[in-house]
């Protein structure tokens, strides 16, 4: 590619970038107008609802994790040799995968 052709291509790329930046500036300006007009006043209540949902979900996941840990401990107590062989096999396969 000649220097002249490369300069034209670079100039076109710069024009595209300038246009994108201008569009972004306009979008941000419109967003700020919405914020100033109070369009986002309900966000605080929405965040509060999401926080409550997140807390409920966290406690559900926590209790499910505790139940799973108890079931796993019970399984290891009932079949220690099988649990040891399974853990060894998974460790061996994991080690082989990491080495690749």
Kinemage of the C-alpha trace (Angstrom):
@kinemage 1
@onewidth
@group {chain A} dominant
@subgroup {mainchain}
@vectorlist {calphas} color= white
{ca unk a 1} P 0.000 0.000 0.000
{ca unk a 2} L 1.423 3.381 -0.896
{ca unk a 3} L 1.880 6.131 1.650
{ca unk a 4} L -0.791 8.224 -0.064
{ca unk a 5} L -3.367 5.403 0.056
{ca unk a 6} L -2.467 4.635 3.671
{ca unk a 7} L -2.941 8.309 4.624
{ca unk a 8} L -6.410 8.324 2.986
{ca unk a 9} L -7.385 5.166 4.883
{ca unk a 10} L -6.111 6.587 8.176
{ca unk a 11} L -8.043 9.796 7.520
{ca unk a 12} L -11.242 7.834 6.878
{ca unk a 13} L -10.706 5.881 10.099
{ca unk a 14} L -10.260 9.117 12.020
{ca unk a 15} L -13.473 10.493 10.524
{ca unk a 16} L -15.377 7.393 11.660
{ca unk a 17} L -13.916 7.709 15.163
{ca unk a 18} L -14.848 11.409 15.305
{ca unk a 19} L -18.409 10.588 14.237
{ca unk a 20} L -18.673 7.878 16.904
{ca unk a 21} L -17.395 10.236 19.590
{ca unk a 22} L -19.886 12.904 18.540
{ca unk a 23} L -22.756 10.370 18.665
{ca unk a 24} L -21.632 9.268 22.120
{ca unk a 25} L -21.500 12.883 23.292
{ca unk a 26} L -25.066 13.437 22.075
{ca unk a 27} L -26.295 10.261 23.785
{ca unk a 28} L -24.690 11.306 27.066
{ca unk a 29} L -26.245 14.736 26.755
{ca unk a 30} L -29.717 13.217 26.309
{ca unk a 31} L -29.131 10.888 29.264
{ca unk a 32} L -28.195 13.817 31.481
{ca unk a 33} L -31.381 15.619 30.426
{ca unk a 34} L -33.416 12.589 31.526
{ca unk a 35} L -31.598 12.445 34.842
{ca unk a 36} L -32.192 16.148 35.444
{ca unk a 37} L -35.883 15.807 34.599
{ca unk a 38} L -36.330 13.141 37.268
{ca unk a 39} L -36.868 10.214 34.940
{ca unk a 40} L -34.714 8.058 37.211
{ca unk a 41} L -36.319 8.895 40.555
{ca unk a 42} L -37.636 5.357 40.977
{ca unk a 43} L -34.171 3.805 40.787
{ca unk a 44} L -33.704 3.905 44.578
{ca unk a 45} L -36.823 1.782 45.127
{ca unk a 46} L -35.819 -0.590 42.378
{ca unk a 47} L -32.341 -1.028 43.890
{ca unk a 48} L -33.925 -1.694 47.278
{ca unk a 49} L -36.146 -4.408 45.750
{ca unk a 50} L -33.139 -5.950 44.025
{ca unk a 51} L -31.222 -5.924 47.311
{ca unk a 52} L -34.044 -7.821 49.022
{ca unk a 53} L -34.175 -10.339 46.169
{ca unk a 54} L -30.404 -10.724 46.279
{ca unk a 55} L -30.488 -11.376 50.034
{ca unk a 56} L -33.200 -14.013 49.579
{ca unk a 57} L -31.278 -15.663 46.773
{ca unk a 58} L -28.074 -15.632 48.838
{ca unk a 59} L -29.765 -17.349 51.773
{ca unk a 60} L -31.305 -19.955 49.459
{ca unk a 61} L -27.914 -20.680 47.873
{ca unk a 62} L -26.284 -20.811 51.308
{ca unk a 63} L -28.817 -23.296 52.698
{ca unk a 64} L -28.593 -25.433 49.545
{ca unk a 65} L -24.805 -25.435 49.843
{ca unk a 66} L -25.013 -26.525 53.472
{ca unk a 67} L -27.369 -29.367 52.544
{ca unk a 68} L -25.030 -30.460 49.750
{ca unk a 69} L -22.015 -30.402 52.078
{ca unk a 70} L -23.913 -32.496 54.636
{ca unk a 71} L -24.947 -35.008 51.960
{ca unk a 72} L -21.357 -35.238 50.727
{ca unk a 73} L -20.049 -35.768 54.264
{ca unk a 74} L -22.648 -38.492 54.808
{ca unk a 75} L -21.633 -40.160 51.530
{ca unk a 76} L -17.952 -40.109 52.542
{ca unk a 77} L -18.838 -41.613 55.942
{ca unk a 78} L -20.873 -44.388 54.320
{ca unk a 79} L -18.369 -45.252 51.562
{ca unk a 80} L -14.902 -43.963 52.439
{ca unk a 81} L -12.958 -46.146 49.975
{ca unk a 82} L -15.189 -45.276 47.027
{ca unk a 83} L -14.989 -41.576 47.971
{ca unk a 84} L -11.201 -41.759 48.137
{ca unk a 85} L -10.982 -43.468 44.739
{ca unk a 86} L -13.347 -40.951 43.166
{ca unk a 87} L -11.375 -38.019 44.622
{ca unk a 88} L -8.106 -39.550 43.375
{ca unk a 89} L -9.560 -40.101 39.885
{ca unk a 90} L -10.899 -36.552 39.650
{ca unk a 91} L -7.582 -35.154 40.877
{ca unk a 92} L -5.674 -37.251 38.354
{ca unk a 93} L -7.916 -36.138 35.463
{ca unk a 94} L -7.738 -32.517 36.588
{ca unk a 95} L -3.950 -32.706 36.756
{ca unk a 96} L -3.756 -34.173 33.263
{ca unk a 97} L -5.987 -31.433 31.882
{ca unk a 98} L -3.906 -28.712 33.531
{ca unk a 99} L -0.686 -30.117 32.075
{ca unk a 100} L -2.028 -29.847 28.521
